[in-house]
Amino acid sequence: MRVRFAPSPTGYLHIGGARTALFNYLYAKSTGGKLLLRIDDTDPVRSKKEFEEDIILQLKVLGINWDEGPDIEIKNSQGKVQSYRQSERLKLYQAVAEKLLSQGSAYIDPDDQSIRLKYQQDEVTFNDKIYGTVSFPVPSLGPEPVIMKADGRATYHLGSVVDDLDMEISDVIRGQDHLTNTAKHVLILNALGEKLPNFAHLPLILGSDGSKLSKRAEKDPVLVRDFIKQGYLPEAINNFLALLGWSHPENKETFTIDEAAQVFSLDRIHKAGAIFDRNKLNWFNEKYFKSADTSKIYSYLKTYESNNELKLKDFTDEEIKTFQTEYNSISEIGTFFDEIFNEDFTTDPEKINEIEGDNGEKKELLKTFYNFIKDLPTEDGSSCYSKEQFTKICNTIKNSLKLSPKLLWQTLRTAIIGRPSGPDLKSIIPLIKRDILIHRISKHI
């Protein structure tokens, strides 16, 4: 059994494309077959290297790996390295186009010199593993399709059919929106006298308003790279995508990609469209975030290091666990870091008054703290105070003013980061520039 994911590199990887790749991956793993990644770059104008690189990168981030593809050298039966980019396979398509011309199954369009498939039947029928028997009156498919342009480049229709034959694809699994394309491909296969592969068309992914999830949707984000940047974990994305049109045989909601592969089958794919529910994705993300081990959280946090001055080495496993307790996603932590490193971020003096305790004591605490830090030299000449300096100052203030630990930490935390609870301040303080720290405290005295 051989399946393929064949994206066109005319844009960044779309969440619908990722779902198609995932289902092909799960089917290959569940049957002991192979998954091929093929780049269908028949459009030289819109196809770009950066899009191909993004497709490969995001699939790897999600853990969707392939057995053959443009980054894996596989030799064909003639001992030559197999190409998995259509732009490198033009001679193969030209030979098939010539065959169709010679047998009268195609003709040259006198207007533009392109080669068109000649319709030779009134109805086209094929079996689909999800939708059953599918039939189209051939006239409903529109004009006879161009299979090769005048410049010798194959169109999607011819390239896809020829590559599936050459690469011995047994099962073509793609979106429901390809049904009419499949009908045209069946006509080409019939003209060539070739056996049809098995077809399975996945239900559409619908937006929150019930309409088709567009590649350029404004209401619902659709690019995998954006979800990753927003802090969604690959495990959560995979789990969410697996349930967009498929159901677990034991009705489980949470499972890994490997666990899904053990029980995946096409007969559990639904025909109806699947609603892209952002709240459900958030639920999965929080669940995986809360249960992840600290090393994984640490690695995810590193994605934010280039956007702020986070010193990950300053955090212990216990402190990273605190982040998991206080926040529900990597993106929430990222937002917090963006705030504490942002010179324009301001804390609300009124929030100090909401803390339980004597307001006079809070004022005195902040004045004393300010006087300690404004002229205190930092260790090693850095722009931040050390954890040890900060701890010593706080202990001195607590003892001299006879403050409860709760009042001390909640007041300082609110003045510095704008909220009375959160990660341990002793780990946060060394990350904040002294000028920012002094400025924030000065606004409360």
Helices and strands as residue ranges (DSSP letters): E 2-5, H 15-31, E 34-37, H 49-62, G 86-88, H 90-102, E 106-108, E 115-117, E 123-128, E 132-137, G 138-141, E 146-148, H 156-166, E 171-175, G 176-178, H 179-192, E 198-202, E 205-206, H 224-229, H 234-242, H 257-263, G 266-268, E 274-275, H 278-291, H 294-301, G 302-307, G 312-314, H 317-326, H 330-340, H 349-353, H 359-374, G 379-381, H 387-401, H 405-417, H 425-428, G 429-431, H 434-442
